[in-house]
Amino acid sequence: MSQRELVILGTASQVPTKQRNHNGYLLRWDGEGMLFDPGEGTQRQMIHAGVSATDITRIGITHFHGDHSLGLAGVVQRISLDRVPHPVDVYFPASGEQYYHRLCNSTAYHQTAELRPHPISAEGELPAPGAPFTVRTVPLSHPVEAFGYRLDESDGRRIIPERLRELGLSGPVVGRLQRDGEAEVDGRVVTLDEVSELRRGQSFAFVMDTRLCDGVHELAAGVDMLVIEATFLDADTHLATEFGHLTAGEAGEVAARAGVRTLVLTHFSQRYRTLDDHMSEAREHFSGEIVVAHDLMRIPVPPRH
């Protein structure tokens, strides 16, 4: 199993269908599991997908419409029921803090888990203690306050074995190079740059209910994986604009302009029984990898360049 993958728990929009549960997306990133927008039924979808409550280390809510948040009540109760041993950071728009507290305390249960709420009031980097990435949010354009999320891993260095062999380096000296950035070998200082190359950090963006706006492009810029709503087809652009959503064609345009590597389309209106046209309309603009998400799918984060 990939250490970095997106598990799709639901792909519906406001109304679920027989094939599509309400929203829910778990990003596995090494030892982290960030759950985005748990709608109704997320807890059951987790069981079908083989996701346990202990896999969840963070939860991100884009906005407080029901199809993106009503599942939070069941998820947080399950986290306590299973006695998840680590704290769980929860991010959500500050304007909906009352809804957060209502959902977390919607019924009587024995709370054993530690939830660390992080209300979002403006664009910027969020607290992410212990995470191997930064978490940043940007405002979007929807009838209620909404934020998109972006995760970025810092750049690093990759040791090149051939260069180590050329210089006759092995054993503890390699560890010193990685730790200190340089090491003295036979009276000569060897730097880490001499035996390594840049390893770009990976990035991920999550863009749900929104019209086209600057925030969409900012979140998507250069990411390895963009998960983005494609609620409507282009023929229904007037509905997308009225209700604060994107079309599949617009999602494709965003990905092309941003230089995205893998585009994941999701959040489909119940009016569409099949999704072939969503792929076709996105493909008109974007030539890279496109995945039309379906429930319980697992999508690997693209390998590093």
Helices and strands as residue ranges (DSSP letters): E 4-10, E 24-29, E 32-36, H 42-49, G 53-55, E 58-60, H 66-69, H 72-81, E 88-93, G 94-96, H 97-104, E 115-120, E 124-126, E 134-139, E 147-152, E 156-159, H 161-167, H 172-180, E 182-185, E 188-191, G 192-195, E 196-199, E 203-207, H 214-220, E 225-229, G 234-236, H 237-243, H 248-258, E 262-266, H 276-283, E 289-292, E 298-300
